Amino acid sequence: MYLPTSRSFKTIFTPLTSPITFRNIKPTINPIKNTSINPSNNAFYNPSINPSRLLSVAATAPQSHPSLTFPNVGKDITTLPPRVRFAPSPTGSLHVGGARTALYNWLIAEGHRMDGGKGASFVVRVEDTDVERSTKESEISVLSDLKWLGLNYDEGPDSTTSFGPYRQSERSDLYKSVADMLLRDGNAYKCWCTKEELEAEKEAQIAAGISPRYGGKWRDADPAEVSKMEESGAPYTVRFKVPPGSRVVIDDMVRGTISWDADSTVGDFILLRSTGVPVYNFCVAVDDALMGITTVVRAEEHLTNTLRQGLVLDALKAPRPRYAHCSLILGEDNQKLSKRHGATSCGQFKDDGYLPDAMVNYLALLGWNDGTDKEVFTREELVEGFNMERVNPSGAVFDMDKLNWVNSQHLKSMSVDDVAVLVKDQLLMEGITREDAKGTDSEERIATAATCLAKQMMATTKDAAHNARDVLEYKLPNTFDELEGEKRDLVSAGNFYMVASSILSAYDKGAMPRPNEANLMEAFVEQTDNKLITEDNDTGGGAYAYPQAWKAFMKQLAQELGLKGKNLFHPARLAITGEFSGQDVTKQMTLVALASEFGSAIDLQKTNVVPLEVRMELLRGFLETVPEEFRVPKKKEEKEEPKAGDVSTEASGKGKSGKNEVEGGKGGDDGGAKYEGPPFSALDIRVGLVKKVWKHEESEKLFCEEVDVGEDEPRMIASGLQGFVNEEDFEGRKVLVVCNLKERKLAGFPSHGMVLCASNEEHDVVKFVDVPVGAEVGERVFWGGDMVEDMEEGWKENKVGKKKVFEKIAPFLKTDKYGIAQFCGKPVMTKAGPATS
């Protein structure tokens, strides 16, 4: 990690007549309460005290402290160890924008330390001079959120150092002292203009088409008139005397060189109000100077503040920090992120089950990248790779889908035991487990089971809690007439009644396998190495355990009823779980058994647990309501004869429903349609190597695959290719994979991508899209002849497609008469040549 050097710019300025020498300030008088300062007893938080009275006291408080030093005076700011600061206002919770600012500052300090440097410091300074809005509760909340994110500060409100105190409300005497010195040295002056005078001046300027600014009535007033006003005791403000013709220029680390014509832009601005309270920009400049801040990283909305702060710093002869103004964080409508866009506070994300490391990872990416397409970083990798030169000045859009994906990747890298600790908290927050059951064996096992069930599909730890609640409930309606959608279609097909009746018969005879009460967790534990299972297709326990017994039971049912695949498994799943798709039945029923135990940790007042016995009785009642016409399977419709047709590109094998398919026009042309959709590079299509293939346990159409697409772990993908290809031809083959589609469940299997194949319009002929021999695993395909130009936007794509670009691009993906895969008539290319079929 490193910071780029920046040039030093000076304001054309009137020199000080007497230098300010500040050394080791330690205020002994609180100007607000006239008592010893106590950070935990701050007058700014006392609603019983009249603020105007406090401020008048602050203006006249006696100054009896030793002199202070601006530690960076006379030094080259670019050669000093970084002293960075995060300066929140405690008027609410920590917003993600503030969290990103804190993160970037923290990364700068930590990077210096990682590089072996000494003297770096991450400072938290609380800017709490907004008396009406600042609260102690907000300060505590902000500091707590920083701690949760792991952004531990070196100096802050609870620190005792020569740079403190670290709350602006406790530094009022410092601001008054500096203002007095600026007055004495001719860089500021007293102004007795009334509110009415200033308003009249402003209106006149607006009427004349002039930008409003103070006209300078008291800037060079007659000393005798000044003395007269002072003797009268009339209230006054202290204004900064902007040098005539002065310009302020900074070399912003994000935005480059920026300059302002200070004299014509701001006029002589106020330092102290007539009540004696200092204005924001004056406080910030004084604090940065006294605390030796070398680098200021903040949001772009503070850019205009730099002008006033720079003028004050130059008047104090304190070198300006290096500045970096980062872009605002935007919602998906490209407006500034706010509560109307959903959760924006770090505390809410914590409660919603996001990991601090994932939040830090994602926040870092809101404006920064390391120059590659890498998007998942450990904290250590961020510290090592971060530098301000790669921070983008353009606005960053906060994408919840992307955050969910990043969080899911961090969850997958954690052990079940570590995730289960977090899932426990979510189960308790959701009211699924009881407070008085914390630390019990039952809570431990339920959290572990819930984690194993959801680990491969959850984006947050809250997802595991929600999934557990769904599993514990039984959502088969009481009657057939209450059925809707796909459940109604499934029961109406006729197989359900037959399968459910057989299950009930076996249950009544005691022949239906049930979880082993002596070892309920066996469904989640591999027998060979005693490891917890997180893959849905992996089976726990030994040869005679509940999962194996259930498999044997289903095989027997298949033989007795003459059914297989989804005609058997979907009805059986619906009868047992109340849903016709989902996770492994034996794992689900194990969780139900754990929750149904006597004295379990489940809060039965808030959670509807439906034990197996109750499910069977509900199923029995439901079957009585199924109409006679739906109690026998429908006759299988005759398959239409294949038609010769055009060639198109097909991805999921879902057939004629059109879902997740790419329909095509005439092979090799654009089908006569004008393409106006997103660029081809919006799809992240990569060369993948199929490492492992197996048939989906409950679907006669789906293969499940592990595909290496050049990432740390293989992708789990489901493809509807049974009946078209065999496992031997699939395994070990290089294929094209669409990698930035949103995760979807196919027959309960979480699929993280799509294998591209070619088919005719009837989908009765499906073939692989062949990848050239020299193509590299993980390389991204491009369109036409110019890879660099085409991929410029594509490399920036999110790993999660949120705009459904596939459906827009798909109709224009075709193969020509020679079998070359094309998009709008141009070939789909790898570095080794075009893809073909």
N, C-alpha and C positions, 0 to 999 in steps of 0.2 A: 504494500500500500504506500502511495506517496501523494503529496500535494504538489501541483505545478507551482513554479515560482511566479510571482507577479511583479510588475514594475511598480515603483513608488511614485505616486503623484502628489503634488502639493497644491494647496490653494494659494492664490496670490493674496497675501494677508498682511495686516498690520502687526508688527512684532509686539510681543509682550514687553512691558517696561519693567516688570518684576517677575522673575520665574516663580512657578508654583512648586514647592517641594513638599510632597505628601509622603509621610513615612509611617508605616505600621499603625494604621488607624484602628482604634478600638473604642467606638463610641461608648461613653459611660452614662450619657443622659438620653433617655428616650424623649424626643421633642414632643411626642404626642401626649404621653402620660406623665412626663417629668419624674419618672421613676427609673430604676435600673432596668435594662432591657431583659425581657424574658421571652424567648421565641415562642413559648407555649402560651403566653399571655399577651397577645399582640393587640394593641388598641384598635387597629384597623378592623378587627373582627368583633369589636364590642358595640352592639347595636344600641346600647343605652346612652352612648356618648354622642353629642351633637357634632357631626363632621365639620361644620363651619367653625365651631369653637376650637376644635382640635387643630385645624389648619392655621388659624390665627395664632395659636400658641406656637406652632411649628415655625412660623415666620419670625418670631421674636425670641426663640429659645436661646439661651446663652451658649456660646461656643467655647468649650474648655477642653479641647483635645490636642494631642501633639500633632505636628505636621505629618503629611503623607507624601508618598512617592509614587509617581507613575512609573512602574517598573520597566516599561519598554522604551522610555525616552533615550534617544541617542543610539538605539540598536537597530540593526537590519531585521525587520520583522520576518523576512523569508528564511532567515537562518535559525530562528528560535524554535525550540520544541513546541509543538502545537498546544495551546491552551484554548480549548473550544468551549462554547457554552450553549446550553439549551435554556431558554427563558420563558417558561409558560406563565400565562395569567390564570390564577385559580378561580375562574368564573364558570367552570363546568368540567366535564370529563375530558380525558385525553383523546383527542380526535386522531384519526389515522394520519392526517397531514402533519400534526405536531409530532406524532410518533415517528414518522419518517424523518423529520428534521432532527429529532433526538438521535435516531439511529445513525444518520450520516455523520453527525458530530462524534458520536461514540466510536464509529468505525475509524475515523481519522486518528483519534487518540490511541485506540487499541492497535491500529496498524503501525503507528510509530513505535509502540512498545514491542510488537512482534518483530519489527526490523532491528531490534536491539537498542533503540533509542531510549533516552531517559528524559524525565522532566515533563512529559505530556500529562495533560489533565483534562478530564471531562467535567465541566462545572454545570450544576443546575442552579439557576438564579430565579427566584420567584418574583415576578413583576406584579405585585399586589396593591398598587397604588389606586386602583379603581375601587374606592371605598364601598360604593353601593353594591357592586356585583361580586367582589371577592369574598370567598368564604373559606374557613379552615377545612371544612369537609371536602371542598374541591381540591385543595392543596394535597390533602391526605390521599384522595382518590388518584390524582395525577402521579404522585410519587409511588403509590402502590402499583399502578399500571406500568410504570417504568421498571419497577422491580420484577413484575411478572414477565416483562419482555426480556429481562436479563440485561438491561442497560444500566448497570450499576455505575453510579457517579463517584468521582474522586473527591469532589467538594460540593456541598449543598447546604440546605437549611439546617441540617443537624451537625454541621461541621464547625469547628472552632479553629480558624486560621487567621493570618494577618490580612487576608483578602476579604474577610467577612465583615458584617453579617451578609447573608445571602437572600434576605427578603428586602425588597425596596422600601417597604413600610418601616423598616428599622434603620434606614440610611438617610433620613430626612435632613439631619444636621450636616451631612456631607454635601448634599446638593446645595444647601443654603451657603455653606462655606465657599464652594466653588463659584456660585453665582456672585458672591461678594468680591471674590478675587477678579472675576471677569469685569465687574463694575470698576474696581480700583485700577485695573490695567487698561481701561478704555475700550474693551471689547464687548461691553454691554452697557445699557443705560436704563434709567427708570422712566416709565411712561405713565402719565396721569390722564390719558385719554379716557373719556367715559364711554360706556357702552353705546350711548346715543350718538356720540361723535363718530365712533367707529362704524356704526350701522349706516349713518348718513354718508360717510365717505365711501363705503362699499356700494351703496345704491347709485351714487354719482358715477363711480367708475364703471359699473355695469351699464348704465345708461349711455356712457360714452364709448362703450365697446372695449373697455380696458379690463384685463384680468384683475380681479380684486387683490389688493395687497396693501399693507400698511404704508401710509404716505411719509412717515418719518418726522412727524411734528416735533417730538421730543428728542430726536436723535442728536441734534446740534443746538439744543435750546440754550438760551442765555443762562449762564451759571447763577445769576441772581434770581431768575425765575424758578430755577430748580431748587435753590435754597429755600425760597419762599414756600414752595409746595411741600418740601420736606418738613419745614417747621409747622405747616398746617396739619400735618398728620393724615392727609388725604391718602386713601388706598392707591397703590400703584402696582403695575406689573413690571417685571424685569425683561427687557427685550435684548436679543443678540444683535450686535451691530455688524451687519453683513458688509464686508469690504467692497468698495465700489469696483465694478468690473470683474469681480471674482468669478471663477469657474471651479467646479469640483469635478474631478475626473477619477474614475476607478477602473481597474482592470479586473472585472468580475470573472471568477473562475468558471462560471457556467455560460455567461452571456457576452463575454468579451469586454471591450472598452465602452464605457458609458460615461457621458458627461452632462453637466447641467450648467446653465447660466444662472448662477446663484442670485445675483443682484436683481435680475428681472423676474426670476421664478418665484421666490419665496418672500422677498422683502425681509424686513427686520422682524424675526419671529420671537414669540414669547418663550422665556425660560422658566420664570416663576409667575404664577397667576397672582391676582391681587389678594387672594387668600393666603398666599405663601406656599401653596402646593406646587411642586415642580411638574413640568409637562413631561410626557412620555419620552420624547426624543432626547431631551436634556438628561434625564435619568440614565437612559441607555448608554449615551456617549460617556458620561462620567463613570458609570459602572465598568464599561469596557476598558477605559483608561486605567482606573484604579486596580482592576483585577488582572491586568496584563493580558487581556484576551488577544490572541494572535490571529484567530480565524473565526469569521462569522458565517455560518451556513444557516440559511433561513429561507422562507417561502418568498416568492417573487412579489407578493403583496406588500412586502417591507422594502422594496427597492427604492421607492420615493423617500422613505425615511432616511436613507443613506446620505442624502444631500445635507439635511440639517445636522445629522450626527457627525458627518465629516467636517463641517464647518466648526462645530464645537471642539472636536478633537484637535483640529489644526490650531485653534486659538489657545488650547492648553498645551501645545507643542508635544502632544502625545501621538506617536505614529498610529496611523489608521490600521485596523486589522485587514487581512485579506478577506474579501467578500465573495460569497457564492449564493446567488439567489435562484432557488430551485423552482421549477414549474409548479403550478397548482395541481392538485389531484381532482380529477373531474369524474362526474357520473357518466353513465353510458349515453346520456343525452348531451354530453360535452359541456354541461354546466358545472359550476363548482360543486363539489361533493357536499351534500348536506343530509340532514335527517330524512328528507323526503326520498332519498335514494335507498333507504334501509339503514341497517346497522352501520355506524361510522365511528363509534367509540371503542377503544381497546377493551374496556371492561365488558362490553356486550359480546365482543368476539371471544373473550375468555369464557363467558358463561355459555356461549353457543358451541363450545367444544373445539375451538381452534388451538393449535399448539403454539407456544411462544416462538419456537425456532422457525415454524412455518410462517408466522406473521412477520418475523424479521426478514426471512427469505423473500417473501412477497413484497413487503414494503421497500426493500432494497431495489427491486426490479421496477418500481414505479419511477422511472426516470434514469435508471442506470443499467448497464449490462457489461459483461466482461469481454465483449468483442467476439464471443462465440454464441452458439444457440443453446448453451447450457442454461437451464432455468431452475434446477434444484441445487441448492447450496447448503452446506453445513455452516454453522456460525464461524468456524475457523476459516473455511474457504472464503467467506465474505470478507473477513478481516484481511486476509492475505491478498485478495484480488481487488478490493475497492480502491478507486481513486477518483477524485473530482473531475478529472479530464474526460471521463466517460459518462458524466451526467448530462442528460439531454435537456436542452432548454424548452422543448415542446411539452405541452400538457400531457399528463399521464392519466389514462382512464382506469378507474378502479373497476375491475372485472371480477365479480363474485365467482363465476365459473372457474376462472383461472386460479383464484385464491383457493377454492375447494380442491382443485386438482393438485396444487402445490401441497396443501395440507394432507391430502390423501397419500402423496408420495412420502412425506415425512412419517405418517402413521405406518405405512408399509415397512419402513426401514426399522421400526421399533419392535421389540419383542412383545409377545402377547402379555407377559407379566407387567411390563412397563405401561402398555396401553390400558390394561385392566384396572390399574390404579386410577387412571383418569376416568374410565368408564364408571367406576364406583361413584365418583362425584356426580356424574351425569344422572345415574340411576336415582341417586338421592334427590337431586334437584328436580327431577321430573316426577317425583313422588312415587316411584316404582318400588324403592326400598325404604325402610324405616330408619329414622335417626337413631333409635335405640338398638338397632341391629348392626351398627358400625363396628367393624373389627371381628364379627362373627365368622365362623366357617361357612355358614350359609351365604353370607354376603360375598365372601371371597369366591365361592364356586359359581354363584349366579353371575357375578361380574366377569369371571373368566369365560363362562359359557357364552354370555352375550357378546364378549369380545371376539371369541373364536368364530361365532356365527357371522359377524359383520365385518371382520377385519379387512377382507379383500374388497369389500364394496363400499365401505364407509368413507365419507369425505371429512367428517368430524366425529368426535367421540359422542356427540349427542345423537348421531345417526344410530349408533349401537344401542342407545337407550330406546329410541323410537322403534327400532327393529325388534327389540326385546318385547316391547309392549304389544306390537302387532302379533308376534309369535304366541304370546300368552293368551291373546283373545281368540275367539272362534267366530269368524264372520260369515258362516253359512246361515242364510236367513231361516226363519221358522217355516216358511212355506215356499212352494215353487213360484207362486204369483209375485213374491217379493224379489225374485231374482232379476238382475239386470245385466245387460251387456254380454261380455264373453262368458260369464258364469252361466247365464241362461242358455247361451248357444251350446255350451259344453253339455249341460244336462239334457237339452233338447235333442242332442245327437244320439241319445239312447244308451250309450255305454255306461254312463254314470250309475244308473239304477242297478244294473247288473253287478258292477264292481263293488259299489257301496253295500249292496245286499250280501255279497260274499264276505266282505270285511266284517260286517255286523255278525254274520253267522259264525265266523271264526272267533270273534271276540266273545260271543256268548258261550262258545265251547272251550274257551281258554286257549285257543290255538293261535291267536294273533300275538306276535312278539311284542313285548313291552320293555321299557327301560329297566335295567338291572338295578333294583333298589340297593343292593349290596355294593354296587360300584357305578353310580350314576354317571360319573365323568368319563367312563370308558369310551363313549362315542367321540370324545374330543382328544383322545390320547393314542398316539401310535404305539403299537405293542412292541415293536423292535427296539426303538430308541427312547421310548417314554417321552416323546416330545408332543407338545400341544399341536393340534391340527387346525390350520386356518383355511386350507383349500377345500372347497365344497365337495370336490370329487374324491378326496382322500377319505379312507374309512378307518375308524378307530377300533380298538379292541382286538381280541384274538379271534380264532376260528369259530368259537361258539358265543361270541359276544352279541349284544343286541343288534348292532349294525349288520353283522353277517346273517343273523337270524332273519332280519327284515328282508334282506336281499333274497334269501332262500324262500321266504314266504311269498314275495312278489313273483318270483320265478314260477312257483307252484300255481299261483293265481293265473299267470299268463297261460300255462298249459291247460288248466281247467276251463278257462273262459275263451281260449283261442284268440287272445288279444296281445298286442305288444306295443312298444313305443308310447306315443302320447295317448293312444286310445286306452291304454291301461294306466299309465303313470299319472296323467292329469286327473282322471276321475278319482284315483286312489288318494292323491294329494288333497284334492278338494274335500273328500270325505273326512280325512284325518285332521287337516290343518284349517280348512275353511277357505283356502286359496288354491287355485289350480297350478300355480307356479311359485317358485321361491327356493329357499335353501333346503339342504338335505333334510328329509323327513325325520330321520332318527335323531339328528342334532336338535331339531326344533322340539321334538317330543321329550328329549332329555331336559331341555330348559323348562318345559312345562312341568315335568316331574320334579325338578329341583324347586320350582316355585310352589308346588303343591304339597311339599313335605310339611309335616307338622313342625311348627315353630320356624318356618322359613323367614328370610329377611324381607320378603315382599310385604308392602303395605296394602293389605286387602281392602282398605277403605278407599283407596285411590286407584287401584289397579284391578282390572277385571280378568282374573285368572280362571281359565276354563279347563279343568282337569280332563284327562282322557275319558273317564267314566261318564262325565257330564256330556262330553262331545258325542259319545256313542248314543246316548239317549236323545240328544237333539237331532242327530242324524236319523235315528229311527223315526222320529216324528216328522222330519222333513220328507223322508221317502214315502210316507203315506199320502203326501199331497202331490206327488209327481203324477201327472196325467198318464193314463194307460198308453197313449200313443208314444210316450217318451220312455217307456220302460223296456223297450227292445231297440237294438241298434238299427239305424237307418241303412237301407241297402246302399252299397257303394255305387256312386254314379260311374257310368261308363266313361272312360278316358277318351277325349277327343283325339282324332288322328292328327299327328304332327303335320304342320304346314311348312312349306318352304318359305323362308322369310329373310328379312334383312338381319344384318349382324349388329349387335349392340354390346355394350360393356355392362356387366352385371356384377353386383358386389355381395349381396347377402344371401341369395338363394331363397328368398321368401316367396318366390313364385309370382302368380298373376295378381296378387293383391296390389302390386305396384309399390309397396312399402320398401324403402331402402334399396330400390333398384335404379338402374340407369337405363331408361328407355332410349332407343336410338332411331334415327331416320335411315335413309339409304346409306349403305356402307361407303365410307370414304368421303362423303360430302357433308354439308351442314344441314341436310334435310330441308333446305329452303328457308330455315328460320334464321333471323338476324340475332346474333348473340350480343346481349347488353348486360350480362351478369358480371360477377366478381372475376378477378384475374385467375388464371389457372394456378398461379402460385399461392392462392389462398388455401389450396388443399396441400397438406403436408403428406405427399405420397413418397414412400421410401421403399428401397429394396430390403426385403426381409428373408430370413432363412428359417424355415419351419423345423423346429428342433424336436417336437413331440406332437403326436396326434392321437386322439381317442374319440370313440363315439359317445355322444351325450347319452347319459343314462336314461333320460326320460323323453327324448325326441328322436324320431326315426329319420329326421332330416339333417340334424346338426352334427358337425364335427367340432370338437374342442381342440384348440391348438396352442402350443407355446411357440411364439415367433420372435426371433432375434431381429430387432430393427436398429441395432447399434446403441442401445441404451444400457444402463447398468444391469437391468433385469429384463428377461423376456416379457413380451406382451402376451396376455391371455386373450384369445380371440375365438369367437364362435362363428362358424361359416355353414351356411345351408347347402352343403355339397354332398351329403350322403345320397347315394343313388346316381351320382354323376362321376365320382372319382373314388378310388379305394385308398385306404390308409397308406399302403406301401408307396403309391405314386405321390402322395401328399408329403409324407415325412421326408425331410432332407432336401426339399425343393426350394429354390429361390422364387419368391413371389413379390407382387407389388401390394403394399399395405397402405391404406389411408389411415394416418396416425392421429389426426387432430379432430376426430369425431368424438362427441360426447359419449361417455360410458353408457351402455344400455344392457339390459338383462334379456337374454334369449333363453327361454325356458328355465329361468332362474340362474343362468350362468352369466356373470358379469363380463361383457365383451368390451375390450379396449382397442377397437380398430376394426378394419374391414379389409378382407382379402379381395382384390379385384380379379374377376374372371370375365370371360366373354361368353355370351349366350345368344341364341336366336330369340325372336320376339315371343315365341311360345314357351321358352325356358325348358324345353325338353332336350336341348343340346347345350351343354355347358363345358367350357374348356378353360384351362389355366391361361393366363397371360404370361408368356415366357420371357424371362429376363436374360439378356446376353451373358455369356459365360464369364466375361471379365468384369461384370458389374460388382461393386463392393457392397457388402451388407451394411445397411444404415445410410447409404448415400441417397440423396433426394433426387427424384426424377424432375426433369424440366421439359419445357415445351418449345418445339422449334429448334432453331440452330444456335441461339445466343443464350447460354446458361446464365451468365452473370447478369445480363439485363433482366431476364425473366424472373430470376430468383431474388432480386433486390428486396422486394416486398415480402416474399415468401419466408425468408429466413427469420423475419420478425413475428411470424404468426404464433399465436398462443397454442399450447398443447391441447386446448379444448375448443372445438369449433362451436361458437355460440350463435353464429349468424346463419346457420343452415345453408352454407354455401354449396355443400355437396349436391343438394337437390337442384340448385340452379345450374351447376356446371355439368351434372350428370348427363342430361340429354345431348350434350355436344361431345361426349366421349364415345368414340366409335372405332371400329377397325375397318380398314379399307379392303379392297378385293384381294390384296396380297397378304392380309393378316396383320398389317402394321397398326398398332394402337395409335389413335390420333385424337387431337382436340381441335375442333374447328378446322380440320384439314391439315394440321401440322402434326408431325410425329411426336409421341411421348418418348423422351430420350433418357437414357442413362449415360454415364461417361463412356461406357463401352459400346453404345449404339442404341437403336430403338427397341422398344418392347414390342413383341409380336404374339400372335395367337394362330 
